[in-house]
Amino acid sequence: MTALTPLFTPHWNAELELGYARFDDSTRPVLRRHSGPLRVQKHLYPEGPEVCQHIIVHPPGGIAGGDRLDISVAVGSGAWAQLTSPGAAKWYRAGGPAFQNVHLRVEAGATLEWLPQETIVYSAAQAELSTSIELEGDARLFYWDIIALGRPASGERFDAGHFQAQLNISRDGELLWHERQRVTGNDGLLDSPIGLDGQPVFATMIVSGEISAELLERCRELPNRVRGDLTQLPGMLVGRCLAGEALHARAWLIDVWRLLRPELLDREAVPPRIWST
C-alpha cells in the first residue's frame, strides 16, 4: 500500500502592533511589535515633530493562499500618525483564501491618516480583508483604499477567485459606517452599469468632518481620469471612484487629499516621498 503524503501549503502568519503618543509638541512611537514578515521602517518627520510617518512593509512582496496579516494601530490622545506603504500590495492566485485584518483605534484629540498604496488582486486569488476603525471623542480620520481586480496591463481579467472586504467605522461605540463587498471571478458586477461598469479599479475615501459647499465643488471640478464623486454625510465625507488604472485612482485621491487636508486637518498636504519612488 502506498503511503499518503499529507498536503502541505506553506504560508506566512504576520502580525504588526503599533502605538503612538503625544509628548509636548511631538508624536512618538511608543509601541512597535511585530511577528513574522510585517514591520515598519524608521519613523519619519517630514512635516516636523507633530506628525509621525511610518511606512508599513511586507517583505515577501505578495500574499498567497493561507497567509494571514494582522495589523493593529493605536493613536493616543493628541498624537498624529500617518501610515502608508512603499508600493502595491499583491494578492496572488491561490487554492485557498488569504486574510488581512486591520484594527485602528484613534483616541480623542488624535489624528490618523491611513493612506496605503493600491491593492492588486490577481485573477484566481482568494482575498478576504476586514478593517475596523474605532474613533473616540473628536478623533480625526483620513482613510482610503484602492482595489485593482486583475492586471489589465498584462491582459489579465479577474475571471476566477474572489475578493471580499468589510469596513466598520464607529465613534464612541456607535457604528457610523458598515460596508461589505464581495466580487467573484467573472461576476456580473464587473461589467454592470450598477457595478464596476467594466472598470477594474475602484477606490474609497472616508474622512471625518464636514466641508463647505464651495470646497466640495472644487473637489468635484478637479481634472482627472476617473469617474468619481464625493458625498457629504453628517460628520463624514465619502469619496468613490472607478478607474481603468490604479495610478489614475491614486492620483485622484491625492489631489482630493491636497484640497481637504488643510480644511479638515488644519495642515497643508505634504505627500510622502515614498509615493514618488
C-alpha positions in Angstrom: 0.0 0.0 0.0 1.3 3.4 -0.9 1.6 5.8 2.0 -0.4 9.0 1.6 1.6 12.2 1.8 -0.4 15.0 3.6 -1.0 18.1 1.6 1.1 20.9 2.9 0.8 24.5 1.8 3.4 26.9 3.2 2.1 30.2 4.4 3.0 33.3 6.4 1.3 34.5 9.5 2.4 38.1 10.3 1.4 40.5 13.0 2.2 44.2 13.5 1.2 46.2 16.5 1.9 50.0 16.6 1.2 52.6 19.2 1.7 56.4 19.2 1.6 59.0 21.9 2.0 62.8 22.2 4.9 64.3 24.1 4.9 68.1 24.3 4.8 69.2 20.6 5.8 65.8 19.1 4.3 62.4 18.3 6.4 59.5 19.1 6.1 55.7 18.6 5.6 54.1 22.0 4.8 50.5 20.7 6.3 48.6 17.8 5.9 44.9 18.0 5.9 42.5 15.1 5.9 38.8 14.4 6.6 37.3 11.0 7.3 39.3 7.8 5.4 42.5 8.6 7.1 45.7 10.1 7.6 49.4 9.7 10.7 51.3 8.6 12.3 54.1 10.6 9.7 56.7 11.8 9.9 59.9 9.7 9.1 63.5 10.4 8.9 65.3 7.0 6.4 67.9 8.4 8.1 68.4 11.8 7.7 66.6 15.1 3.9 66.8 15.3 3.2 64.2 12.6 4.9 60.8 12.8 5.0 59.0 9.5 5.6 55.2 9.2 5.8 53.0 6.1 4.4 49.6 6.6 6.4 46.9 4.8 5.6 43.3 4.0 9.0 41.9 2.9 7.7 38.8 0.9 6.1 41.3 -1.5 2.9 39.4 -2.0 0.2 37.5 -0.2 -0.6 33.9 -1.1 -3.2 31.3 0.0 -3.1 30.6 3.7 -1.3 33.9 4.6 -2.7 36.0 7.4 -1.8 39.6 8.1 -3.0 41.2 11.3 -2.3 44.9 11.8 -3.2 46.9 15.0 -2.7 50.6 15.4 -3.5 52.8 18.5 -3.1 56.6 18.3 -3.1 58.1 21.7 -4.7 61.4 22.7 -3.3 64.4 20.9 -1.0 62.3 18.7 -0.9 62.3 14.9 0.2 59.2 12.9 0.4 58.9 9.1 0.7 55.4 7.7 1.3 54.4 4.1 3.1 51.6 2.1 6.1 51.5 -0.2 4.2 50.1 -3.2 1.2 48.0 -4.2 0.1 45.0 -2.1 -0.2 41.9 -4.4 -2.6 39.1 -3.7 -1.6 36.1 -5.7 -3.6 33.3 -7.3 -4.2 30.5 -4.7 -6.0 27.3 -3.9 -7.3 28.7 -0.6 -8.1 32.1 1.0 -5.7 34.6 2.4 -6.6 37.1 5.1 -5.9 40.6 6.3 -7.3 42.1 9.5 -6.7 45.7 10.3 -7.8 47.3 13.6 -7.3 51.1 14.0 -8.1 53.0 17.3 -7.9 56.8 17.5 -8.3 58.4 20.9 -9.9 61.8 21.5 -7.8 64.7 20.1 -5.7 62.4 17.9 -5.4 62.1 14.1 -4.8 59.1 11.9 -4.1 59.2 8.2 -4.3 55.7 6.7 -3.1 56.1 3.1 -1.8 52.9 1.6 -1.0 52.4 -2.0 -3.1 50.2 -4.1 -4.0 46.5 -3.5 -3.8 44.3 -6.7 -5.9 41.2 -6.6 -4.7 38.7 -9.2 -7.1 36.5 -11.1 -7.8 33.3 -9.1 -6.7 35.0 -5.8 -8.9 34.5 -2.8 -8.6 37.7 -0.8 -10.5 38.3 2.4 -10.0 41.7 4.1 -11.5 43.1 7.3 -11.0 46.6 8.7 -12.3 48.0 11.9 -11.8 51.6 13.0 -12.7 53.0 16.4 -12.8 56.7 16.9 -13.2 58.3 20.3 -14.5 61.8 21.1 -13.2 64.3 18.5 -10.7 62.0 16.9 -9.9 62.7 13.2 -9.6 60.2 10.4 -8.4 60.4 6.8 -8.8 56.9 5.3 -8.6 55.5 1.8 -8.2 52.2 -0.1 -7.6 51.4 -3.7 -8.5 47.9 -5.2 -7.4 46.7 -8.6 -9.0 43.4 -9.8 -6.8 41.5 -12.2 -4.0 43.0 -14.1 -5.4 44.8 -17.2 -1.9 46.0 -18.3 -1.0 42.3 -18.7 -4.3 41.4 -20.3 -5.5 39.6 -17.2 -9.1 39.9 -16.3 -10.5 39.0 -12.9 -12.2 35.8 -14.1 -11.6 33.4 -11.2 -11.3 33.6 -7.4 -12.9 36.2 -5.2 -12.3 39.4 -3.3 -14.3 40.3 -0.2 -13.9 43.1 2.2 -15.6 44.5 5.3 -15.2 48.0 6.7 -16.7 49.2 10.1 -16.2 52.7 11.5 -17.5 53.7 14.9 -17.3 56.7 17.2 -17.7 56.2 20.9 -19.1 52.8 20.3 -21.8 54.0 17.8 -21.5 52.5 14.3 -21.1 55.2 11.7 -20.2 53.1 8.7 -20.7 49.5 7.7 -19.8 48.2 4.3 -19.4 44.7 2.9 -18.1 43.8 -0.6 -17.8 40.6 -2.4 -16.8 40.2 -6.1 -16.2 36.8 -7.6 -14.4 36.0 -10.8 -16.5 36.9 -13.9 -19.1 38.3 -11.6 -21.8 40.2 -13.4 -20.9 43.3 -11.3 -17.6 43.6 -13.1 -19.4 44.9 -16.2 -22.8 46.0 -14.9 -23.5 49.8 -15.0 -24.7 49.4 -11.4 -21.4 47.7 -10.5 -17.9 48.4 -11.8 -19.1 49.2 -15.3 -16.1 47.5 -16.9 -13.5 49.4 -14.8 -11.1 47.1 -13.0 -10.1 49.6 -10.2 -12.3 51.1 -7.5 -11.4 53.3 -4.6 -13.0 54.6 -1.4 -12.1 57.6 0.7 -13.7 58.4 4.1 -12.8 61.5 6.1 -14.2 62.7 9.4 -15.7 66.2 9.4 -17.7 68.5 7.1 -16.7 70.9 4.4 -18.3 73.9 2.7 -20.4 73.5 -0.5 -17.7 75.6 -2.2 -14.9 73.3 -1.3 -17.0 70.3 -2.2 -17.5 71.7 -5.6 -13.8 72.5 -6.0 -13.1 68.8 -5.3 -15.6 67.7 -7.9 -14.1 70.0 -10.5 -10.6 68.6 -10.2 -9.3 67.4 -13.6 -8.9 63.6 -13.5 -9.1 60.4 -15.5 -11.6 58.6 -13.2 -15.3 58.5 -12.7 -15.6 59.8 -9.2 -17.6 61.9 -6.8 -17.8 62.9 -3.1 -20.8 62.9 -0.8 -21.1 64.9 2.4 -22.8 63.0 5.2 -23.3 64.2 8.8 -19.8 64.3 10.3 -18.3 62.3 7.4 -17.2 62.9 3.8 -17.2 59.9 1.5 -15.5 59.7 -1.9 -15.7 57.0 -4.5 -14.2 56.4 -7.9 -13.9 53.9 -10.7 -10.8 53.9 -12.9 -9.1 52.0 -15.7 -5.7 52.0 -13.9 -4.7 52.1 -10.2 -2.4 55.1 -10.9 -5.4 57.2 -12.0 -7.4 56.4 -8.9 -4.4 57.1 -6.7 -3.7 60.4 -8.4 -7.4 61.5 -7.9 -7.3 60.6 -4.2 -4.0 62.5 -3.7 -5.4 65.6 -5.4 -8.6 65.5 -3.3 -6.4 64.9 -0.2 -4.4 68.1 -1.1 -7.5 70.1 -1.0 -9.2 68.6 2.0 -6.3 68.2 4.4 -5.9 72.0 5.1 -9.6 72.4 5.7 -10.3 69.2 7.8 -6.9 68.6 9.5 -5.6 72.2 9.6 -2.3 71.3 7.9 -1.0 71.7 4.3 -0.7 68.4 2.4 2.9 67.1 2.1 2.9 63.9 0.0 5.2 61.2 1.5 8.3 60.9 -0.6 7.7 57.1 -1.0 4.8 57.9 -3.3 7.2 59.3 -5.9 9.7 56.4 -5.9 
